[in-house]
Amino acid sequence: MSRCFQVPQYQLVSSWELIAYGLLGIAGGLVSAAFTQMLLRLRAWFKRQPAKTVWFQPVAGGLVVGVMGWFVHR
């Protein structure tokens, strides 16, 4: 059986790495909270739009995801 994801064995070289990982965790938490707030505000904005623009909302979401995907390096 082949594995889809091969994770190399990892070990800490210095205990100072834990500080970097802690800061990375805090930064990731802050970014995720900001992203969630942005989504909630965007949803509220879309709900305030006229009913005739309902068809455009999935189009706008698809365009945003497509533009984000365009810039992701392979």
Phi and psi restraints in degrees (range 20) as a CNS / XPLOR table:
assign (resid 1 and name C) (resid 2 and name N)
       (resid 2 and name CA) (resid 2 and name C) 1.0 -92.8 20.0 2
assign (resid 2 and name N) (resid 2 and name CA)
       (resid 2 and name C) (resid 3 and name N) 1.0 152.3 20.0 2
assign (resid 2 and name C) (resid 3 and name N)
       (resid 3 and name CA) (resid 3 and name C) 1.0 -98.1 20.0 2
assign (resid 3 and name N) (resid 3 and name CA)
       (resid 3 and name C) (resid 4 and name N) 1.0 141.0 20.0 2
assign (resid 3 and name C) (resid 4 and name N)
       (resid 4 and name CA) (resid 4 and name C) 1.0 -72.8 20.0 2
assign (resid 4 and name N) (resid 4 and name CA)
       (resid 4 and name C) (resid 5 and name N) 1.0 -41.9 20.0 2
assign (resid 4 and name C) (resid 5 and name N)
       (resid 5 and name CA) (resid 5 and name C) 1.0 -122.0 20.0 2
assign (resid 5 and name N) (resid 5 and name CA)
       (resid 5 and name C) (resid 6 and name N) 1.0 122.8 20.0 2
assign (resid 5 and name C) (resid 6 and name N)
       (resid 6 and name CA) (resid 6 and name C) 1.0 -102.1 20.0 2
assign (resid 6 and name N) (resid 6 and name CA)
       (resid 6 and name C) (resid 7 and name N) 1.0 114.8 20.0 2
assign (resid 6 and name C) (resid 7 and name N)
       (resid 7 and name CA) (resid 7 and name C) 1.0 -101.5 20.0 2
assign (resid 7 and name N) (resid 7 and name CA)
       (resid 7 and name C) (resid 8 and name N) 1.0 118.6 20.0 2
assign (resid 7 and name C) (resid 8 and name N)
       (resid 8 and name CA) (resid 8 and name C) 1.0 -69.8 20.0 2
assign (resid 8 and name N) (resid 8 and name CA)
       (resid 8 and name C) (resid 9 and name N) 1.0 153.5 20.0 2
assign (resid 8 and name C) (resid 9 and name N)
       (resid 9 and name CA) (resid 9 and name C) 1.0 -66.3 20.0 2
assign (resid 9 and name N) (resid 9 and name CA)
       (resid 9 and name C) (resid 10 and name N) 1.0 139.2 20.0 2
assign (resid 9 and name C) (resid 10 and name N)
       (resid 10 and name CA) (resid 10 and name C) 1.0 -131.6 20.0 2
assign (resid 10 and name N) (resid 10 and name CA)
       (resid 10 and name C) (resid 11 and name N) 1.0 144.4 20.0 2
assign (resid 10 and name C) (resid 11 and name N)
       (resid 11 and name CA) (resid 11 and name C) 1.0 -143.5 20.0 2
assign (resid 11 and name N) (resid 11 and name CA)
       (resid 11 and name C) (resid 12 and name N) 1.0 150.0 20.0 2
assign (resid 11 and name C) (resid 12 and name N)
       (resid 12 and name CA) (resid 12 and name C) 1.0 -74.6 20.0 2
assign (resid 12 and name N) (resid 12 and name CA)
       (resid 12 and name C) (resid 13 and name N) 1.0 134.0 20.0 2
assign (resid 12 and name C) (resid 13 and name N)
       (resid 13 and name CA) (resid 13 and name C) 1.0 -90.6 20.0 2
assign (resid 13 and name N) (resid 13 and name CA)
       (resid 13 and name C) (resid 14 and name N) 1.0 -37.2 20.0 2
assign (resid 13 and name C) (resid 14 and name N)
       (resid 14 and name CA) (resid 14 and name C) 1.0 -140.0 20.0 2
assign (resid 14 and name N) (resid 14 and name CA)
       (resid 14 and name C) (resid 15 and name N) 1.0 149.7 20.0 2
assign (resid 14 and name C) (resid 15 and name N)
       (resid 15 and name CA) (resid 15 and name C) 1.0 -70.9 20.0 2
assign (resid 15 and name N) (resid 15 and name CA)
       (resid 15 and name C) (resid 16 and name N) 1.0 -14.9 20.0 2
assign (resid 15 and name C) (resid 16 and name N)
       (resid 16 and name CA) (resid 16 and name C) 1.0 -66.2 20.0 2
assign (resid 16 and name N) (resid 16 and name CA)
       (resid 16 and name C) (resid 17 and name N) 1.0 -22.1 20.0 2
assign (resid 16 and name C) (resid 17 and name N)
       (resid 17 and name CA) (resid 17 and name C) 1.0 -61.8 20.0 2
assign (resid 17 and name N) (resid 17 and name CA)
       (resid 17 and name C) (resid 18 and name N) 1.0 -29.5 20.0 2
assign (resid 17 and name C) (resid 18 and name N)
       (resid 18 and name CA) (resid 18 and name C) 1.0 -63.4 20.0 2
assign (resid 18 and name N) (resid 18 and name CA)
       (resid 18 and name C) (resid 19 and name N) 1.0 -33.6 20.0 2
assign (resid 18 and name C) (resid 19 and name N)
       (resid 19 and name CA) (resid 19 and name C) 1.0 -65.4 20.0 2
assign (resid 19 and name N) (resid 19 and name CA)
       (resid 19 and name C) (resid 20 and name N) 1.0 -44.6 20.0 2
assign (resid 19 and name C) (resid 20 and name N)
       (resid 20 and name CA) (resid 20 and name C) 1.0 -61.7 20.0 2
assign (resid 20 and name N) (resid 20 and name CA)
       (resid 20 and name C) (resid 21 and name N) 1.0 -41.5 20.0 2
assign (resid 20 and name C) (resid 21 and name N)
       (resid 21 and name CA) (resid 21 and name C) 1.0 -68.4 20.0 2
assign (resid 21 and name N) (resid 21 and name CA)
       (resid 21 and name C) (resid 22 and name N) 1.0 -35.4 20.0 2
assign (resid 21 and name C) (resid 22 and name N)
       (resid 22 and name CA) (resid 22 and name C) 1.0 -64.1 20.0 2
assign (resid 22 and name N) (resid 22 and name CA)
       (resid 22 and name C) (resid 23 and name N) 1.0 -44.6 20.0 2
assign (resid 22 and name C) (resid 23 and name N)
       (resid 23 and name CA) (resid 23 and name C) 1.0 -64.2 20.0 2
assign (resid 23 and name N) (resid 23 and name CA)
       (resid 23 and name C) (resid 24 and name N) 1.0 -38.7 20.0 2
assign (resid 23 and name C) (resid 24 and name N)
       (resid 24 and name CA) (resid 24 and name C) 1.0 -63.6 20.0 2
assign (resid 24 and name N) (resid 24 and name CA)
       (resid 24 and name C) (resid 25 and name N) 1.0 -39.2 20.0 2
assign (resid 24 and name C) (resid 25 and name N)
       (resid 25 and name CA) (resid 25 and name C) 1.0 -64.7 20.0 2
assign (resid 25 and name N) (resid 25 and name CA)
       (resid 25 and name C) (resid 26 and name N) 1.0 -42.2 20.0 2
assign (resid 25 and name C) (resid 26 and name N)
       (resid 26 and name CA) (resid 26 and name C) 1.0 -64.3 20.0 2
assign (resid 26 and name N) (resid 26 and name CA)
       (resid 26 and name C) (resid 27 and name N) 1.0 -44.3 20.0 2
assign (resid 26 and name C) (resid 27 and name N)
       (resid 27 and name CA) (resid 27 and name C) 1.0 -61.9 20.0 2
assign (resid 27 and name N) (resid 27 and name CA)
       (resid 27 and name C) (resid 28 and name N) 1.0 -42.5 20.0 2
assign (resid 27 and name C) (resid 28 and name N)
       (resid 28 and name CA) (resid 28 and name C) 1.0 -63.0 20.0 2
assign (resid 28 and name N) (resid 28 and name CA)
       (resid 28 and name C) (resid 29 and name N) 1.0 -38.4 20.0 2
assign (resid 28 and name C) (resid 29 and name N)
       (resid 29 and name CA) (resid 29 and name C) 1.0 -64.7 20.0 2
assign (resid 29 and name N) (resid 29 and name CA)
       (resid 29 and name C) (resid 30 and name N) 1.0 -42.2 20.0 2
assign (resid 29 and name C) (resid 30 and name N)
       (resid 30 and name CA) (resid 30 and name C) 1.0 -65.9 20.0 2
assign (resid 30 and name N) (resid 30 and name CA)
       (resid 30 and name C) (resid 31 and name N) 1.0 -41.6 20.0 2
assign (resid 30 and name C) (resid 31 and name N)
       (resid 31 and name CA) (resid 31 and name C) 1.0 -65.3 20.0 2
assign (resid 31 and name N) (resid 31 and name CA)
       (resid 31 and name C) (resid 32 and name N) 1.0 -40.9 20.0 2
assign (resid 31 and name C) (resid 32 and name N)
       (resid 32 and name CA) (resid 32 and name C) 1.0 -67.3 20.0 2
assign (resid 32 and name N) (resid 32 and name CA)
       (resid 32 and name C) (resid 33 and name N) 1.0 -36.6 20.0 2
assign (resid 32 and name C) (resid 33 and name N)
       (resid 33 and name CA) (resid 33 and name C) 1.0 -66.0 20.0 2
assign (resid 33 and name N) (resid 33 and name CA)
       (resid 33 and name C) (resid 34 and name N) 1.0 -41.9 20.0 2
assign (resid 33 and name C) (resid 34 and name N)
       (resid 34 and name CA) (resid 34 and name C) 1.0 -64.4 20.0 2
assign (resid 34 and name N) (resid 34 and name CA)
       (resid 34 and name C) (resid 35 and name N) 1.0 -39.7 20.0 2
assign (resid 34 and name C) (resid 35 and name N)
       (resid 35 and name CA) (resid 35 and name C) 1.0 -64.1 20.0 2
assign (resid 35 and name N) (resid 35 and name CA)
       (resid 35 and name C) (resid 36 and name N) 1.0 -42.4 20.0 2
assign (resid 35 and name C) (resid 36 and name N)
       (resid 36 and name CA) (resid 36 and name C) 1.0 -63.7 20.0 2
assign (resid 36 and name N) (resid 36 and name CA)
       (resid 36 and name C) (resid 37 and name N) 1.0 -43.0 20.0 2
assign (resid 36 and name C) (resid 37 and name N)
       (resid 37 and name CA) (resid 37 and name C) 1.0 -62.7 20.0 2
assign (resid 37 and name N) (resid 37 and name CA)
       (resid 37 and name C) (resid 38 and name N) 1.0 -39.7 20.0 2
assign (resid 37 and name C) (resid 38 and name N)
       (resid 38 and name CA) (resid 38 and name C) 1.0 -62.9 20.0 2
assign (resid 38 and name N) (resid 38 and name CA)
       (resid 38 and name C) (resid 39 and name N) 1.0 -42.0 20.0 2
assign (resid 38 and name C) (resid 39 and name N)
       (resid 39 and name CA) (resid 39 and name C) 1.0 -64.4 20.0 2
assign (resid 39 and name N) (resid 39 and name CA)
       (resid 39 and name C) (resid 40 and name N) 1.0 -41.2 20.0 2
assign (resid 39 and name C) (resid 40 and name N)
       (resid 40 and name CA) (resid 40 and name C) 1.0 -65.8 20.0 2
assign (resid 40 and name N) (resid 40 and name CA)
       (resid 40 and name C) (resid 41 and name N) 1.0 -40.0 20.0 2
assign (resid 40 and name C) (resid 41 and name N)
       (resid 41 and name CA) (resid 41 and name C) 1.0 -68.4 20.0 2
assign (resid 41 and name N) (resid 41 and name CA)
       (resid 41 and name C) (resid 42 and name N) 1.0 -38.7 20.0 2
assign (resid 41 and name C) (resid 42 and name N)
       (resid 42 and name CA) (resid 42 and name C) 1.0 -65.0 20.0 2
assign (resid 42 and name N) (resid 42 and name CA)
       (resid 42 and name C) (resid 43 and name N) 1.0 -39.0 20.0 2
assign (resid 42 and name C) (resid 43 and name N)
       (resid 43 and name CA) (resid 43 and name C) 1.0 -63.6 20.0 2
assign (resid 43 and name N) (resid 43 and name CA)
       (resid 43 and name C) (resid 44 and name N) 1.0 -44.1 20.0 2
assign (resid 43 and name C) (resid 44 and name N)
       (resid 44 and name CA) (resid 44 and name C) 1.0 -63.3 20.0 2
assign (resid 44 and name N) (resid 44 and name CA)
       (resid 44 and name C) (resid 45 and name N) 1.0 -38.3 20.0 2
assign (resid 44 and name C) (resid 45 and name N)
       (resid 45 and name CA) (resid 45 and name C) 1.0 -64.1 20.0 2
assign (resid 45 and name N) (resid 45 and name CA)
       (resid 45 and name C) (resid 46 and name N) 1.0 -43.8 20.0 2
assign (resid 45 and name C) (resid 46 and name N)
       (resid 46 and name CA) (resid 46 and name C) 1.0 -63.4 20.0 2
assign (resid 46 and name N) (resid 46 and name CA)
       (resid 46 and name C) (resid 47 and name N) 1.0 -36.0 20.0 2
assign (resid 46 and name C) (resid 47 and name N)
       (resid 47 and name CA) (resid 47 and name C) 1.0 -67.7 20.0 2
assign (resid 47 and name N) (resid 47 and name CA)
       (resid 47 and name C) (resid 48 and name N) 1.0 -26.1 20.0 2
assign (resid 47 and name C) (resid 48 and name N)
       (resid 48 and name CA) (resid 48 and name C) 1.0 -81.1 20.0 2
assign (resid 48 and name N) (resid 48 and name CA)
       (resid 48 and name C) (resid 49 and name N) 1.0 -9.6 20.0 2
assign (resid 48 and name C) (resid 49 and name N)
       (resid 49 and name CA) (resid 49 and name C) 1.0 -76.3 20.0 2
assign (resid 49 and name N) (resid 49 and name CA)
       (resid 49 and name C) (resid 50 and name N) 1.0 155.3 20.0 2
assign (resid 49 and name C) (resid 50 and name N)
       (resid 50 and name CA) (resid 50 and name C) 1.0 -60.5 20.0 2
assign (resid 50 and name N) (resid 50 and name CA)
       (resid 50 and name C) (resid 51 and name N) 1.0 153.0 20.0 2
assign (resid 50 and name C) (resid 51 and name N)
       (resid 51 and name CA) (resid 51 and name C) 1.0 -61.9 20.0 2
assign (resid 51 and name N) (resid 51 and name CA)
       (resid 51 and name C) (resid 52 and name N) 1.0 -27.1 20.0 2
assign (resid 51 and name C) (resid 52 and name N)
       (resid 52 and name CA) (resid 52 and name C) 1.0 -70.8 20.0 2
assign (resid 52 and name N) (resid 52 and name CA)
       (resid 52 and name C) (resid 53 and name N) 1.0 -10.1 20.0 2
assign (resid 52 and name C) (resid 53 and name N)
       (resid 53 and name CA) (resid 53 and name C) 1.0 -97.7 20.0 2
assign (resid 53 and name N) (resid 53 and name CA)
       (resid 53 and name C) (resid 54 and name N) 1.0 8.3 20.0 2
assign (resid 53 and name C) (resid 54 and name N)
       (resid 54 and name CA) (resid 54 and name C) 1.0 -60.4 20.0 2
assign (resid 54 and name N) (resid 54 and name CA)
       (resid 54 and name C) (resid 55 and name N) 1.0 -36.0 20.0 2
assign (resid 54 and name C) (resid 55 and name N)
       (resid 55 and name CA) (resid 55 and name C) 1.0 -65.2 20.0 2
assign (resid 55 and name N) (resid 55 and name CA)
       (resid 55 and name C) (resid 56 and name N) 1.0 -27.6 20.0 2
assign (resid 55 and name C) (resid 56 and name N)
       (resid 56 and name CA) (resid 56 and name C) 1.0 -78.6 20.0 2
assign (resid 56 and name N) (resid 56 and name CA)
       (resid 56 and name C) (resid 57 and name N) 1.0 -22.4 20.0 2
assign (resid 56 and name C) (resid 57 and name N)
       (resid 57 and name CA) (resid 57 and name C) 1.0 -61.3 20.0 2
assign (resid 57 and name N) (resid 57 and name CA)
       (resid 57 and name C) (resid 58 and name N) 1.0 -47.5 20.0 2
assign (resid 57 and name C) (resid 58 and name N)
       (resid 58 and name CA) (resid 58 and name C) 1.0 -66.2 20.0 2
assign (resid 58 and name N) (resid 58 and name CA)
       (resid 58 and name C) (resid 59 and name N) 1.0 -31.8 20.0 2
assign (resid 58 and name C) (resid 59 and name N)
       (resid 59 and name CA) (resid 59 and name C) 1.0 -63.3 20.0 2
assign (resid 59 and name N) (resid 59 and name CA)
       (resid 59 and name C) (resid 60 and name N) 1.0 -45.4 20.0 2
assign (resid 59 and name C) (resid 60 and name N)
       (resid 60 and name CA) (resid 60 and name C) 1.0 -62.5 20.0 2
assign (resid 60 and name N) (resid 60 and name CA)
       (resid 60 and name C) (resid 61 and name N) 1.0 -43.1 20.0 2
assign (resid 60 and name C) (resid 61 and name N)
       (resid 61 and name CA) (resid 61 and name C) 1.0 -62.1 20.0 2
assign (resid 61 and name N) (resid 61 and name CA)
       (resid 61 and name C) (resid 62 and name N) 1.0 -42.7 20.0 2
assign (resid 61 and name C) (resid 62 and name N)
       (resid 62 and name CA) (resid 62 and name C) 1.0 -64.3 20.0 2
assign (resid 62 and name N) (resid 62 and name CA)
       (resid 62 and name C) (resid 63 and name N) 1.0 -39.0 20.0 2
assign (resid 62 and name C) (resid 63 and name N)
       (resid 63 and name CA) (resid 63 and name C) 1.0 -65.3 20.0 2
assign (resid 63 and name N) (resid 63 and name CA)
       (resid 63 and name C) (resid 64 and name N) 1.0 -41.5 20.0 2
assign (resid 63 and name C) (resid 64 and name N)
       (resid 64 and name CA) (resid 64 and name C) 1.0 -63.8 20.0 2
assign (resid 64 and name N) (resid 64 and name CA)
       (resid 64 and name C) (resid 65 and name N) 1.0 -45.0 20.0 2
assign (resid 64 and name C) (resid 65 and name N)
       (resid 65 and name CA) (resid 65 and name C) 1.0 -64.2 20.0 2
assign (resid 65 and name N) (resid 65 and name CA)
       (resid 65 and name C) (resid 66 and name N) 1.0 -40.3 20.0 2
assign (resid 65 and name C) (resid 66 and name N)
       (resid 66 and name CA) (resid 66 and name C) 1.0 -63.5 20.0 2
assign (resid 66 and name N) (resid 66 and name CA)
       (resid 66 and name C) (resid 67 and name N) 1.0 -42.4 20.0 2
assign (resid 66 and name C) (resid 67 and name N)
       (resid 67 and name CA) (resid 67 and name C) 1.0 -66.0 20.0 2
assign (resid 67 and name N) (resid 67 and name CA)
       (resid 67 and name C) (resid 68 and name N) 1.0 -40.7 20.0 2
assign (resid 67 and name C) (resid 68 and name N)
       (resid 68 and name CA) (resid 68 and name C) 1.0 -62.6 20.0 2
assign (resid 68 and name N) (resid 68 and name CA)
       (resid 68 and name C) (resid 69 and name N) 1.0 -42.5 20.0 2
assign (resid 68 and name C) (resid 69 and name N)
       (resid 69 and name CA) (resid 69 and name C) 1.0 -66.5 20.0 2
assign (resid 69 and name N) (resid 69 and name CA)
       (resid 69 and name C) (resid 70 and name N) 1.0 -29.7 20.0 2
assign (resid 69 and name C) (resid 70 and name N)
       (resid 70 and name CA) (resid 70 and name C) 1.0 -62.2 20.0 2
assign (resid 70 and name N) (resid 70 and name CA)
       (resid 70 and name C) (resid 71 and name N) 1.0 -34.7 20.0 2
assign (resid 70 and name C) (resid 71 and name N)
       (resid 71 and name CA) (resid 71 and name C) 1.0 -92.8 20.0 2
assign (resid 71 and name N) (resid 71 and name CA)
       (resid 71 and name C) (resid 72 and name N) 1.0 -0.9 20.0 2
assign (resid 71 and name C) (resid 72 and name N)
       (resid 72 and name CA) (resid 72 and name C) 1.0 -80.5 20.0 2
assign (resid 72 and name N) (resid 72 and name CA)
       (resid 72 and name C) (resid 73 and name N) 1.0 126.3 20.0 2
assign (resid 72 and name C) (resid 73 and name N)
       (resid 73 and name CA) (resid 73 and name C) 1.0 -79.4 20.0 2
assign (resid 73 and name N) (resid 73 and name CA)
       (resid 73 and name C) (resid 74 and name N) 1.0 143.8 20.0 2
